[in-house]
Amino acid sequence: MTTIVSNPARIVPGRIQLALIGCNHRTAPVELRERVSFTQKQALDAADELRRQGILEEAVVLSTCNRSELYGVAGEGGSALTEAMEEFFTSFHGIARSEVTGKFYRWAGRDAIYHLYRVAAGLDSMMLGEAEILGQLRTAYGQALDHGATGPVLNRVFQGALEVGKRVRSETEVGTRPMSVALAGVKLAERVFGNLKGRAALIIGAGAVAEQVVEQLRNRSIGSLLVVNRSFDRAADLAGRMGGRAAAWEALEAEMSQPDILVTSAGGTGPVLTRKMLERAIASRGGRPIFVVDLGVPRNVDAAAAGLYNLYLYDIDDLGEIVEQNKKAREAEVPRVEAIIAEHIAKFESWRATLEAGSIVDDLRGRFHQQRLLLLEERLKEMPDVSPEERHRIARITEELIERVLDEPAERLRSGRGMRGRLGAVEALRHIFGLDDSKQ
């Protein structure tokens, strides 16, 4: 992805308001997360609609199996912004606000950036330091960027997040032996069956998670491997690379009588496997149990199938114990990761302070020249003997005085010297000179 050089002219000075709302595996169960997940098209449609309605000027939607989050920038902020974002979020998915009470988090300003950088670092994941999230974040940002939904602020923030993620994985132990949802699902199968060597597995889906599942199974010498996907070509490609075979989507139910292990990670909005399909599959197996791990969000297996005799069904929220073991092995590295995050937050705040402080010089220049003209008009009325040439000379001298006064601060701001950590002072200056009032 090409790094974007932000254009400060597109930012309304002094009014950069960054906010996020969302839910994740800690705040909401999978039953809710699947209802508020976004497809790629929905994410871009949502960004378009948010900007069309004037709620946001920039928007990025990050939606994975463990989270759905909306990041935005607006000209006006405060609690009203996150309220409007949450109202849009719930109405977009046709969910009552009461259903998400206590399930959504809201962050603004520095807190929003801190959350995003923790996500990029893998600290906010179900699997501490998980491998997939950085790629998912890169994809979500890249799609929004290509769609024209981002601007200078989110470009800067998300590029910082990607840099945080890369540094964490290269400079800390959090990125070593990365745990993933796919690996956790396979480890769960090992707990049930013990050694997976010689077992038969059916994988539904051919995306990134499905590929990771297949690779983990192959590393454990799985006996036979079958991949089924809506696109047969993708299924055939994955199966061919991993030493398995592919079957057509229409043959899915017929193929379910053989595998011991069934892992689903298919896209879509409704269940792929219904209770009736699983009942028939179990019956055709002569009562042999079948182990199913549903890694899809929305879930691929109808919730009504839970409780079927000889069906061992697990979804993404059932990986808690494996998650906890992974977390304990990596917790010692968290302070190093937090230090990297703090460094990059400081860089963003320095950029923002420089940008907003630069706007103060422009605003002061405009205010001073406005007052200069008013003062000249007032005083020159009392001086009727002043010639036009002298009036012009007085105007030039006063104009030059203003520029001399502002020259040094403008140069400091252009170079960015001493601006790190000065955002509070910048806002105070804006207030002291009444510049916020001038923009009301």
C-alpha positions in Angstrom: 0.0 0.0 0.0 1.3 3.4 -1.0 1.9 5.8 1.9 -0.4 8.8 1.6 1.0 12.3 2.4 -1.9 14.1 4.1 -3.1 17.4 2.8 -3.5 19.8 5.8 -5.7 22.0 3.7 -8.5 19.5 3.9 -8.6 19.7 7.7 -10.8 22.3 9.4 -8.2 23.8 11.8 -8.9 23.4 15.5 -11.8 21.0 14.8 -10.2 17.6 14.4 -12.6 15.2 16.2 -11.7 11.5 16.0 -14.0 8.9 17.5 -14.8 5.2 17.4 -17.7 3.0 18.5 -17.9 -0.8 18.4 -18.1 -4.1 20.2 -15.7 -7.0 20.5 -15.4 -10.5 22.0 -15.1 -9.0 25.5 -18.2 -6.8 25.3 -20.6 -8.8 23.2 -21.4 -12.5 22.6 -21.1 -13.9 19.1 -24.9 -13.8 18.8 -24.7 -10.0 18.8 -21.4 -9.7 16.9 -22.8 -11.7 14.0 -25.7 -9.3 13.7 -23.6 -6.2 13.6 -20.8 -7.6 11.3 -20.2 -5.8 7.9 -19.4 -7.4 4.6 -16.9 -5.5 2.5 -19.7 -3.9 0.5 -21.6 -3.0 3.6 -18.5 -1.3 5.1 -18.1 0.9 2.1 -21.8 1.6 1.8 -21.9 2.6 5.5 -18.9 5.0 5.0 -20.7 6.6 2.0 -23.9 7.0 3.9 -22.2 8.5 7.0 -20.6 11.1 4.9 -23.7 11.8 2.9 -25.7 12.4 6.1 -22.9 14.7 7.3 -22.2 12.6 10.4 -18.6 12.0 9.5 -16.1 13.5 7.1 -13.9 10.4 7.1 -14.8 6.8 8.0 -13.3 3.3 8.2 -15.2 0.2 9.3 -13.2 -2.7 10.8 -15.2 -5.9 10.9 -13.7 -9.3 11.8 -14.9 -12.4 13.6 -14.2 -10.8 17.0 -15.1 -7.2 16.4 -17.1 -4.6 14.5 -15.8 -1.1 14.9 -16.5 2.3 13.2 -13.8 4.9 13.2 -14.6 8.4 12.1 -13.6 12.0 11.9 -16.0 14.9 12.1 -15.9 18.7 12.3 -17.8 18.7 15.5 -17.2 16.3 18.4 -18.2 15.5 21.9 -20.7 12.9 23.1 -23.1 14.0 20.3 -20.7 12.5 17.7 -20.5 9.0 19.2 -24.2 9.1 19.9 -24.9 9.8 16.2 -22.4 7.1 15.2 -24.0 4.5 17.4 -27.5 5.5 16.2 -26.3 5.0 12.6 -24.5 1.8 13.4 -27.6 0.2 15.0 -30.1 1.5 12.4 -27.8 0.3 9.6 -28.2 -3.3 11.0 -31.8 -2.9 12.0 -31.1 -3.4 15.7 -32.7 -1.5 18.6 -30.4 0.7 20.7 -31.6 -1.1 23.8 -30.1 -4.4 22.5 -26.6 -2.9 22.5 -26.7 -1.2 25.9 -23.6 -2.1 27.7 -22.2 -4.0 24.7 -20.7 -1.1 22.8 -17.7 1.0 23.7 -17.1 4.6 22.7 -13.8 6.3 22.5 -12.7 9.7 21.3 -9.5 11.6 20.7 -6.4 10.0 22.2 -8.4 7.1 23.7 -9.7 6.2 20.2 -6.1 6.1 18.8 -4.9 4.1 21.8 -7.6 1.5 21.2 -6.8 1.2 17.5 -3.1 0.8 18.1 -3.8 -1.9 20.7 -5.9 -3.7 18.1 -3.0 -3.4 15.6 -0.6 -4.7 18.1 -2.7 -7.7 18.9 -3.3 -6.7 22.5 -7.1 -6.4 22.1 -7.5 -9.7 20.4 -9.0 -12.9 21.7 -5.6 -14.5 21.0 -3.0 -12.2 22.5 -0.7 -11.2 19.6 -2.8 -13.0 17.0 -1.4 -13.0 13.4 -4.5 -12.2 11.4 -5.6 -8.8 12.8 -2.9 -6.7 11.3 -3.7 -8.0 7.8 -7.5 -7.5 8.4 -6.8 -3.9 9.6 -4.6 -3.3 6.5 -7.4 -4.6 4.2 -10.1 -2.5 5.9 -8.1 0.6 5.7 -6.9 0.0 2.2 -10.5 -0.6 0.9 -11.7 2.6 2.6 -8.7 4.5 1.2 -9.2 3.3 -2.3 -13.0 4.1 -2.0 -12.2 7.7 -1.0 -13.7 7.3 2.5 -10.6 8.4 4.4 -8.9 11.7 4.7 -5.7 13.2 6.2 -6.6 12.3 9.8 -7.5 8.7 9.4 -4.7 8.2 6.9 -2.3 9.4 9.5 -3.9 7.4 12.3 -4.2 4.1 10.4 -0.7 4.3 8.9 0.5 4.8 12.4 -1.4 1.7 13.5 0.1 -0.4 10.7 3.6 0.8 11.8 2.8 -0.2 15.4 1.7 -3.6 14.3 4.9 -4.2 12.2 7.1 -3.0 15.0 5.4 -5.1 17.7 5.8 -8.2 15.6 9.5 -7.5 14.8 10.7 -6.1 18.1 8.8 -8.1 20.7 8.1 -11.7 21.5 4.3 -11.1 21.2 4.7 -11.9 17.5 6.6 -15.2 18.0 4.7 -18.5 17.6 1.5 -16.5 16.8 -1.7 -18.0 18.1 -4.7 -17.7 15.7 -8.3 -18.6 15.7 -7.5 -21.3 13.2 -4.8 -22.8 15.4 -7.0 -22.6 18.5 -9.8 -24.5 16.6 -7.3 -27.3 15.6 -6.0 -27.5 19.2 -9.5 -28.0 20.4 -9.9 -30.9 17.9 -6.7 -32.4 19.4 -8.2 -32.3 22.8 -11.2 -34.3 21.6 -9.4 -36.8 19.3 -5.8 -36.7 20.6 -3.5 -37.3 17.7 -5.2 -36.1 14.4 -3.0 -38.4 12.2 -5.2 -40.4 9.9 -8.4 -38.5 10.7 -10.7 -37.1 8.0 -11.5 -33.4 7.9 -13.9 -31.3 5.9 -13.2 -27.6 5.6 -16.1 -25.3 4.5 -14.7 -22.0 3.1 -11.5 -21.1 1.2 -10.5 -17.8 2.7 -7.6 -16.8 4.9 -8.9 -18.5 8.0 -9.8 -21.7 6.1 -6.3 -21.8 4.6 -4.7 -21.5 8.0 -6.9 -24.3 9.3 -5.9 -26.5 6.4 -2.2 -25.8 6.9 -2.5 -26.6 10.7 -4.2 -29.9 9.9 -1.7 -30.8 7.2 1.1 -30.2 9.7 -0.6 -32.7 12.0 -0.7 -35.4 9.2 -4.4 -35.4 8.8 -5.5 -38.5 6.9 -7.8 -37.0 4.3 -8.7 -33.4 3.6 -11.8 -32.1 1.7 -12.4 -28.4 0.9 -15.9 -27.1 -0.1 -16.5 -23.5 -1.1 -19.1 -21.6 -3.0 -16.5 -20.9 -5.6 -15.2 -24.3 -6.7 -12.1 -22.8 -8.3 -11.0 -21.4 -5.0 -11.7 -24.6 -3.2 -9.7 -26.6 -5.8 -6.8 -24.1 -5.6 -6.6 -24.4 -1.8 -7.0 -28.2 -1.8 -4.5 -28.6 -4.6 -1.8 -26.6 -2.7 -2.5 -28.6 0.5 -2.7 -32.1 -0.9 -6.4 -32.5 -0.5 -9.4 -32.6 -2.8 -12.3 -30.2 -3.5 -16.0 -30.8 -3.9 -18.8 -28.7 -5.4 -20.9 -26.6 -3.0 -24.0 -28.6 -4.0 -22.3 -31.8 -2.8 -21.7 -30.5 0.7 -24.4 -32.5 2.5 -23.5 -35.7 0.7 -19.8 -35.3 1.8 -20.7 -34.8 5.5 -21.1 -38.5 6.2 -17.3 -39.2 6.1 -15.2 -36.6 8.1 -14.5 -36.8 11.8 -13.7 -33.1 11.9 -15.6 -30.3 10.2 -14.4 -26.7 10.4 -16.5 -23.9 8.9 -15.2 -20.5 7.9 -17.5 -19.4 5.1 -18.8 -15.9 4.4 -22.4 -15.1 4.1 -25.3 -13.8 6.1 -27.1 -17.1 7.0 -26.3 -20.6 8.3 -24.5 -22.9 6.0 -25.3 -26.0 8.1 -28.9 -26.5 9.4 -30.0 -28.7 12.2 -31.7 -31.1 9.6 -28.5 -31.4 7.6 -26.5 -32.3 10.7 -29.2 -34.8 11.9 -29.0 -36.5 8.5 -25.2 -36.5 8.5 -25.0 -38.1 12.0 -27.6 -40.7 11.0 -25.7 -41.6 7.8 -22.5 -42.1 9.9 -24.1 -44.9 11.9 -24.1 -42.8 15.0 -20.3 -42.0 14.9 -19.9 -38.5 16.5 -18.8 -35.5 14.5 -16.7 -32.7 15.8 -17.7 -29.2 14.4 -15.8 -26.0 15.0 -17.7 -23.0 13.6 -15.2 -20.1 13.1 -17.6 -18.0 11.0 -19.1 -14.7 12.1 -22.0 -14.7 11.3 -22.0 -18.3 12.5 -22.1 -20.9 9.8 -24.0 -23.5 11.9 -27.6 -23.0 12.9 -27.7 -22.4 16.6 -30.7 -24.8 16.8 -28.3 -27.7 16.1 -26.7 -27.4 19.5 -27.6 -30.4 21.7 -27.9 -32.9 18.9 -26.7 -36.3 20.1 -23.2 -37.2 18.9 -22.6 -33.6 17.7 -19.7 -31.8 19.4 -20.3 -28.2 18.3 -18.1 -25.3 19.2 -18.1 -21.7 18.1 -15.5 -19.0 18.2 -16.5 -18.0 21.8 -15.7 -21.5 23.0 -12.0 -21.1 22.7 -11.6 -19.4 26.0 -9.3 -21.8 27.8 -6.9 -22.1 24.9 -7.0 -18.3 24.7 -6.1 -18.0 28.4 -3.1 -20.3 28.0 -1.8 -18.2 25.1 -2.3 -15.0 27.0 -0.2 -16.1 30.0 2.7 -17.1 27.7 2.9 -13.6 26.3 1.9 -11.2 29.1 5.4 -10.4 30.0 5.9 -8.6 26.6 2.9 -6.3 27.1 4.9 -3.4 28.6 7.3 -3.3 25.6 4.3 -3.2 23.3 2.6 -0.4 25.3 5.9 1.6 25.0 5.7 1.3 21.2 2.1 2.4 21.2 2.8 5.4 23.5 5.6 6.4 21.1 3.4 6.4 18.1 0.5 8.2 19.9 3.0 10.9 20.8 4.0 11.2 17.1 0.4 11.6 16.0 -0.3 14.2 18.7 2.8 16.1 17.6 1.6 16.1 14.0 -1.9 17.2 15.1 -0.5 19.9 17.4 1.7 21.3 14.6 -1.2 21.3 12.2 -3.6 23.0 14.6 -1.1 25.4 15.9 -0.3 26.4 12.3 -4.0 27.2 11.9 -3.7 29.6 14.9 -1.2 31.7 13.0 -3.5 31.9 10.0 -6.4 32.8 12.2 -4.5 35.3 14.2 -3.2 36.9 10.9 -6.8 37.2 9.7 -8.0 38.6 13.1 -5.1 41.1 13.3 -5.6 42.4 9.8 -9.3 42.7 10.4 -8.7 44.8 13.5 -6.0 46.7 11.6 -8.4 47.8 8.9 -11.0 48.8 11.5 -8.5 50.8 13.5 -7.1 52.5 10.4 -10.6 53.4 9.2 -11.5 54.8 12.6 -8.3 56.8 13.2 -7.9 58.1 9.7 -11.4 59.7 10.0 -9.9 61.8 12.7 -7.0 62.8 10.4 -8.5 64.5 7.3 -5.2 66.1 6.3 -3.4 62.8 5.7 -2.8 62.4 2.0 -3.7 59.2 0.1 0.0 58.4 -0.3 0.5 58.7 3.5 -2.6 56.6 4.2 -1.2 53.9 1.9 2.2 54.1 3.6 0.6 53.7 7.1 -1.4 50.7 5.8 1.8 49.1 4.5 3.7 49.7 7.8 1.0 48.3 10.0 0.7 45.3 7.7 4.4 44.7 7.8 4.3 45.0 11.6 1.8 42.2 11.9 3.8 40.0 9.6 7.0 40.6 11.6 5.2 39.7 14.8 3.9 36.4 13.3 7.1 35.5 11.4 8.9 33.7 14.2 6.0 31.6 15.5 5.0 30.7 11.9 8.6 29.5 11.2 8.6 27.4 14.4 5.4 25.8 13.4 6.5 25.1 9.9 9.5 23.2 11.3 7.5 21.5 14.0 10.1 22.4 16.7 8.9 22.0 20.2 5.3 21.0 19.4 5.2 17.5 20.8 2.8 17.3 23.7 1.7 20.9 23.2 -1.9 20.3 22.0 -3.4 21.5 25.3 -1.4 24.7 25.0 -2.6 25.2 21.4 -6.2 24.8 22.4 -5.7 27.2 25.3 -4.3 29.9 22.9 -7.2 29.4 20.6 -9.5 30.0 23.5 -7.6 33.0 24.9 -7.7 34.8 21.5 -11.3 33.9 21.0 -10.5 32.0 17.8 -13.0 29.2 18.6 -15.7 31.9 18.8 -14.8 33.2 15.4 -15.6 29.8 13.9 -19.0 29.4 15.4 
